[in-house]
Amino acid sequence: MKAFRGPKVWLWRWRRNPLRRRADVVEAWVVLAAWLLTVLAGVLAGLAASGSVEHGLARERADWHPAVARVVAQAPGKPAASGAGGERVWAEVRWTVADGSAHTGQARVAPGSTAGAAVAVWTDPRGHLVTRPTTASEAAFRATLIGSMVGVGAAAVPFVGGTVLRGRLERRRMDRWDAEWARLGPQWGRMTG
């Protein structure tokens, strides 16, 4: 089948050719624009999202601080044997922030922690409990992952738009060929018969 097609010619839609139709040139520009917009939208959206996530996580690392809290009442559960400290339970804890005000809240502690036991917690600038901030490497990984997902999602919009537009152009071209064949087809029958 390849022998009947002839050699592949790059950029044939832009070259001078008596068989080139206006629809071929329009389709070539649509494909080029769709690919350029796909790459551009994907890269720019991905970089913007990645930078935003990385900046937000860096701000959390700078603003959130560790604090020592004390367990208010006996924590539920039995104390874990030495060396097996992976399990945690929720318990009420109390801590004091830099301005001297006392706060209480729920934190994960070792099972069976006694009242007054020290627990390390993280607080935001207002003194509220927060999770441990991400490390720089965790933040870079998360920013890269989110940036990639946003970039792919943003790139899908012009790609799908270009594919739909190209399909419509193809359908329109086929309709024109059908109309031409309906007009010229009967003449072919008279010449061969």
Backbone hydrogen bonds in HBPLUS format (Angstrom, degrees):
<---DONOR---> <-ACCEPTOR-->    atom                        ^
c    i                          cat <-CA-CA->   ^        H-A-AA   ^      H-
h    n   atom  resd res      DA  || num        DHA   H-A  angle D-A-AA Bond
n    s   type  num  typ     dist DA aas  dist angle  dist       angle   num
A0004-PHE N   A0001-MET O   3.19 MM   3  5.61 142.7  2.34 106.7 115.8     1
A0005-ARG N   A0002-LYS O   3.20 MM   3  5.21 133.2  2.43  96.3 108.7     2
A0014-TRP N   A0011-LEU O   3.18 MM   3  5.74 151.9  2.26 113.5 120.6     3
A0020-ARG N   A0017-ASN O   3.15 MM   3  5.30 157.8  2.20 106.6 113.4     4
A0024-ASP N   A0021-ARG O   3.11 MM   3  5.27 131.1  2.36  98.2 110.5     5
A0025-VAL N   A0021-ARG O   3.42 MM   4  6.86 153.5  2.49 146.0 151.5     6
A0026-VAL N   A0022-ARG O   2.98 MM   4  6.29 164.2  2.01 155.3 159.8     7
A0027-GLU N   A0023-ALA O   2.91 MM   4  5.99 160.4  1.95 142.8 148.6     8
A0028-ALA N   A0024-ASP O   2.95 MM   4  6.15 151.5  2.03 142.3 150.2     9
A0029-TRP N   A0025-VAL O   3.00 MM   4  6.30 158.8  2.05 151.5 156.4    10
A0030-VAL N   A0026-VAL O   2.90 MM   4  6.14 153.5  1.97 149.8 157.8    11
A0031-VAL N   A0027-GLU O   2.93 MM   4  6.14 163.0  1.96 150.5 154.4    12
A0032-LEU N   A0028-ALA O   2.98 MM   4  6.17 164.4  2.01 148.2 152.8    13
A0033-ALA N   A0029-TRP O   2.87 MM   4  5.96 167.2  1.89 148.6 152.6    14
A0034-ALA N   A0030-VAL O   2.86 MM   4  5.95 159.3  1.90 148.0 154.4    15
A0035-TRP N   A0031-VAL O   2.99 MM   4  6.18 162.6  2.02 150.6 154.7    16
A0036-LEU N   A0032-LEU O   2.95 MM   4  6.16 164.0  1.98 152.1 156.9    17
A0037-LEU N   A0033-ALA O   2.86 MM   4  5.96 167.6  1.87 152.6 156.4    18
A0038-THR N   A0034-ALA O   2.84 MM   4  5.91 149.0  1.94 142.0 151.4    19
A0039-VAL N   A0035-TRP O   3.01 MM   4  6.20 169.4  2.02 153.0 154.3    20
A0040-LEU N   A0036-LEU O   2.87 MM   4  5.97 168.9  1.88 153.2 157.0    21
A0041-ALA N   A0037-LEU O   2.79 MM   4  5.65 164.9  1.81 143.6 149.0    22
A0042-GLY N   A0038-THR O   3.01 MM   4  5.96 159.5  2.06 142.1 148.6    23
A0043-VAL N   A0039-VAL O   2.95 MM   4  6.04 168.4  1.96 152.3 155.6    24
A0044-LEU N   A0040-LEU O   2.96 MM   4  5.99 169.5  1.97 152.9 156.1    25
A0045-ALA N   A0041-ALA O   2.97 MM   4  5.81 162.4  2.00 143.7 149.6    26
A0046-GLY N   A0042-GLY O   2.98 MM   4  5.86 155.5  2.04 139.3 147.1    27
A0047-LEU N   A0043-VAL O   2.91 MM   4  6.04 162.6  1.94 151.6 156.2    28
A0048-ALA N   A0044-LEU O   2.94 MM   4  6.07 160.8  1.98 148.4 154.1    29
A0049-ALA N   A0045-ALA O   2.94 MM   4  6.05 166.0  1.96 150.0 153.9    30
A0050-SER N   A0046-GLY O   2.92 MM   4  5.97 162.1  1.95 146.8 152.6    31
A0051-GLY N   A0047-LEU O   2.91 MM   4  5.99 163.0  1.94 146.9 151.8    32
A0052-SER N   A0048-ALA O   2.97 MM   4  6.10 155.4  2.03 145.3 152.2    33
A0053-VAL N   A0049-ALA O   2.95 MM   4  6.14 165.2  1.97 154.1 157.4    34
A0054-GLU N   A0050-SER O   2.94 MM   4  6.07 167.8  1.95 151.8 155.8    35
A0055-HIS N   A0051-GLY O   2.89 MM   4  5.97 155.7  1.95 143.7 150.6    36
A0056-GLY N   A0052-SER O   2.96 MM   4  6.13 161.9  2.00 148.8 153.6    37
A0057-LEU N   A0053-VAL O   2.95 MM   4  6.16 162.9  1.98 155.5 159.7    38
A0058-ALA N   A0054-GLU O   2.97 MM   4  6.10 148.2  2.07 142.3 151.1    39
A0059-ARG N   A0055-HIS O   2.96 MM   4  6.18 152.0  2.04 146.6 154.2    40
A0060-GLU N   A0056-GLY O   3.03 MM   4  6.33 150.9  2.11 142.7 150.5    41
A0061-ARG N   A0057-LEU O   3.01 MM   4  6.27 156.9  2.06 142.8 148.6    42
A0062-ALA N   A0058-ALA O   3.04 MM   4  6.29 147.5  2.15 143.2 151.7    43
A0063-ASP N   A0059-ARG O   2.91 MM   4  6.07 151.7  1.99 148.7 156.5    44
A0064-TRP N   A0060-GLU O   2.88 MM   4  5.65 165.4  1.90 154.9 157.3    45
A0065-HIS N   A0123-THR O   2.94 MM  58  5.51 156.6  1.99 156.3 161.0    46
A0123-THR N   A0065-HIS O   2.85 MM  58  5.51 163.0  1.88 156.4 160.4    47
A0067-ALA N   A0121-VAL O   2.71 MM  54  5.32 153.9  1.78 156.3 156.3    48
A0121-VAL N   A0067-ALA O   2.90 MM  54  5.32 173.0  1.91 158.0 160.0    49
A0069-ALA N   A0119-VAL O   2.78 MM  50  5.11 178.6  1.78 161.3 161.8    50
A0119-VAL N   A0069-ALA O   2.75 MM  50  5.11 152.4  1.83 150.7 153.8    51
A0070-ARG N   A0094-ARG O   2.82 MM  24  5.34 162.9  1.85 152.1 155.6    52
A0094-ARG N   A0070-ARG O   2.85 MM  24  5.34 154.3  1.92 146.0 153.8    53
A0071-VAL N   A0117-ALA O   2.98 MM  46  5.38 153.7  2.05 144.0 152.1    54
A0116-GLY N   A0071-VAL O   2.70 MM  45  4.98 167.6  1.72 141.6 146.0    55
A0072-VAL N   A0092-GLU O   2.93 MM  20  5.70 176.9  1.93 146.2 147.1    56
A0075-ALA N   A0113-SER O   2.83 MM  38  5.06 170.3  1.84 155.7 159.1    57
A0112-GLY N   A0076-PRO O   3.21 MM  36  5.45 148.0  2.32 118.1 119.8    58
A0084-ALA N   A0081-ALA O   3.05 MM   3  5.69 163.1  2.08 141.4 143.3    59
A0089-VAL N   A0109-VAL O   2.80 MM  20  5.45 162.4  1.83 158.5 163.2    60
A0109-VAL N   A0089-VAL O   2.72 MM  20  5.45 162.7  1.75 161.1 164.0    61
A0091-ALA N   A0107-ALA O   2.95 MM  16  5.68 151.3  2.03 153.2 161.4    62
A0107-ALA N   A0091-ALA O   2.96 MM  16  5.68 162.1  1.99 158.5 162.2    63
A0093-VAL N   A0105-GLY O   2.77 MM  12  5.58 165.2  1.79 167.9 173.2    64
A0105-GLY N   A0093-VAL O   3.00 MM  12  5.58 148.7  2.10 152.2 159.2    65
A0095-TRP N   A0103-HIS O   2.92 MM   8  5.43 156.2  1.97 147.7 155.0    66
A0103-HIS N   A0095-TRP O   2.78 MM   8  5.43 161.9  1.82 166.9 171.6    67
A0097-VAL N   A0101-SER O   3.10 MM   4  5.82 162.4  2.13 160.2 160.7    68
A0100-GLY N   A0097-VAL O   2.95 MM   3  5.48 161.4  1.98 120.6 125.9    69
A0113-SER N   A0110-ALA O   3.25 MM   3  5.76 140.7  2.41 143.7 138.7    70
A0117-ALA N   A0114-THR O   3.10 MM   3  5.63 157.1  2.16 137.2 136.7    71
A0130-VAL N   A0122-TRP O   2.91 MM   8  5.48 157.2  1.96 142.3 141.7    72
A0124-ASP N   A0128-HIS O   2.94 MM   4  5.52 147.8  2.04 146.6 156.7    73
A0127-GLY N   A0124-ASP O   2.93 MM   3  5.29 161.2  1.97 117.0 123.1    74
A0139-ALA N   A0135-THR O   2.84 MM   4  6.02 157.6  1.89 151.5 158.2    75
A0140-ALA N   A0136-ALA O   2.95 MM   4  6.15 153.2  2.02 142.8 149.9    76
A0141-PHE N   A0137-SER O   2.99 MM   4  6.20 159.8  2.03 146.3 151.5    77
A0142-ARG N   A0138-GLU O   2.88 MM   4  6.08 165.4  1.90 150.7 155.0    78
A0143-ALA N   A0139-ALA O   2.82 MM   4  5.92 161.6  1.86 148.7 154.3    79
A0144-THR N   A0140-ALA O   2.93 MM   4  6.04 156.3  1.98 144.5 151.1    80
A0145-LEU N   A0141-PHE O   2.90 MM   4  6.10 161.8  1.94 151.4 156.5    81
A0146-ILE N   A0142-ARG O   2.91 MM   4  6.06 172.1  1.91 154.6 156.8    82
A0147-GLY N   A0143-ALA O   2.82 MM   4  5.79 157.7  1.87 142.5 150.1    83
A0148-SER N   A0144-THR O   2.90 MM   4  5.99 151.7  1.98 143.0 150.3    84
A0149-MET N   A0145-LEU O   3.04 MM   4  6.31 160.4  2.08 148.2 153.3    85
A0150-VAL N   A0146-ILE O   2.89 MM   4  6.09 165.9  1.91 156.0 159.8    86
A0151-GLY N   A0147-GLY O   2.86 MM   4  5.90 155.1  1.92 141.6 149.4    87
A0152-VAL N   A0148-SER O   2.93 MM   4  6.13 159.4  1.97 149.9 154.5    88
A0153-GLY N   A0149-MET O   2.99 MM   4  6.17 159.8  2.03 145.5 151.5    89
A0154-ALA N   A0150-VAL O   2.81 MM   4  6.00 159.1  1.86 151.8 157.5    90
A0155-ALA N   A0151-GLY O   2.87 MM   4  5.96 151.4  1.95 143.1 151.6    91
A0156-ALA N   A0152-VAL O   3.02 MM   4  6.14 134.5  2.23 139.8 150.8    92
A0159-PHE N   A0155-ALA O   3.31 MM   4  6.34 156.4  2.37 146.1 153.0    93
A0160-VAL N   A0156-ALA O   2.85 MM   4  5.85 168.0  1.86 150.0 153.2    94
A0161-GLY N   A0157-VAL O   2.95 MM   4  6.07 161.9  1.98 150.6 156.6    95
A0162-GLY N   A0158-PRO O   2.81 MM   4  5.88 159.6  1.85 144.3 149.4    96
A0163-THR N   A0159-PHE O   2.94 MM   4  6.15 153.7  2.01 145.7 153.5    97
A0164-VAL N   A0160-VAL O   2.88 MM   4  6.09 160.2  1.91 152.9 157.7    98
A0165-LEU N   A0161-GLY O   2.94 MM   4  6.13 164.6  1.96 149.3 154.0    99
A0166-ARG N   A0162-GLY O   2.84 MM   4  5.95 156.7  1.90 144.7 151.6   100
A0167-GLY N   A0163-THR O   2.93 MM   4  6.11 151.7  2.02 142.9 150.7   101
A0168-ARG N   A0164-VAL O   2.96 MM   4  6.27 152.2  2.04 149.0 156.4   102
A0169-LEU N   A0165-LEU O   2.95 MM   4  6.23 157.0  2.00 148.2 154.5   103
A0170-GLU N   A0166-ARG O   2.87 MM   4  6.11 154.1  1.94 145.8 153.2   104
A0171-ARG N   A0167-GLY O   2.87 MM   4  6.12 159.1  1.92 147.3 152.9   105
A0172-ARG N   A0168-ARG O   2.88 MM   4  6.08 157.9  1.93 147.5 153.9   106
A0173-ARG N   A0169-LEU O   2.89 MM   4  6.11 154.7  1.96 146.4 153.4   107
A0174-MET N   A0170-GLU O   2.91 MM   4  6.18 158.7  1.96 150.7 156.4   108
A0175-ASP N   A0171-ARG O   2.90 MM   4  6.16 152.9  1.98 147.0 154.6   109
A0176-ARG N   A0172-ARG O   3.00 MM   4  6.28 152.5  2.07 144.9 152.1   110
A0177-TRP N   A0173-ARG O   2.91 MM   4  6.24 154.6  1.98 148.1 155.4   111
A0178-ASP N   A0174-MET O   2.87 MM   4  6.13 156.3  1.92 147.5 154.1   112
A0179-ALA N   A0175-ASP O   2.97 MM   4  6.23 155.5  2.03 145.3 151.7   113
A0180-GLU N   A0176-ARG O   2.90 MM   4  6.16 160.1  1.94 150.4 155.8   114
A0181-TRP N   A0177-TRP O   2.80 MM   4  5.98 159.5  1.84 151.3 157.4   115
A0182-ALA N   A0178-ASP O   2.85 MM   4  6.03 152.2  1.93 145.4 153.3   116
A0183-ARG N   A0179-ALA O   3.08 MM   4  6.30 142.8  2.22 139.7 149.4   117
A0183-ARG N   A0180-GLU O   3.13 MM   3  5.07 122.2  2.48  91.6 106.2   118
A0184-LEU N   A0180-GLU O   2.75 MM   4  5.98 161.5  1.79 155.9 161.2   119
A0185-GLY N   A0181-TRP O   2.57 MM   4  4.88 147.7  1.67 136.7 144.4   120
A0187-GLN N   A0184-LEU O   3.07 MM   3  5.47 131.3  2.32 109.2 121.9   121
A0188-TRP N   A0185-GLY O   3.09 MM   3  5.36 130.7  2.34 105.9 118.2   122
A0189-GLY N   A0185-GLY O   3.39 MM   4  6.80 151.1  2.48 149.3 156.8   123
A0191-MET N   A0187-GLN O   3.31 MM   4  6.57 144.9  2.44 140.7 149.5   124
A0192-THR N   A0188-TRP O   3.20 MM   4  6.41 153.9  2.27 154.1 159.2   125
A0193-GLY N   A0189-GLY O   3.18 MM   4  6.00 136.5  2.38 136.9 147.3   126
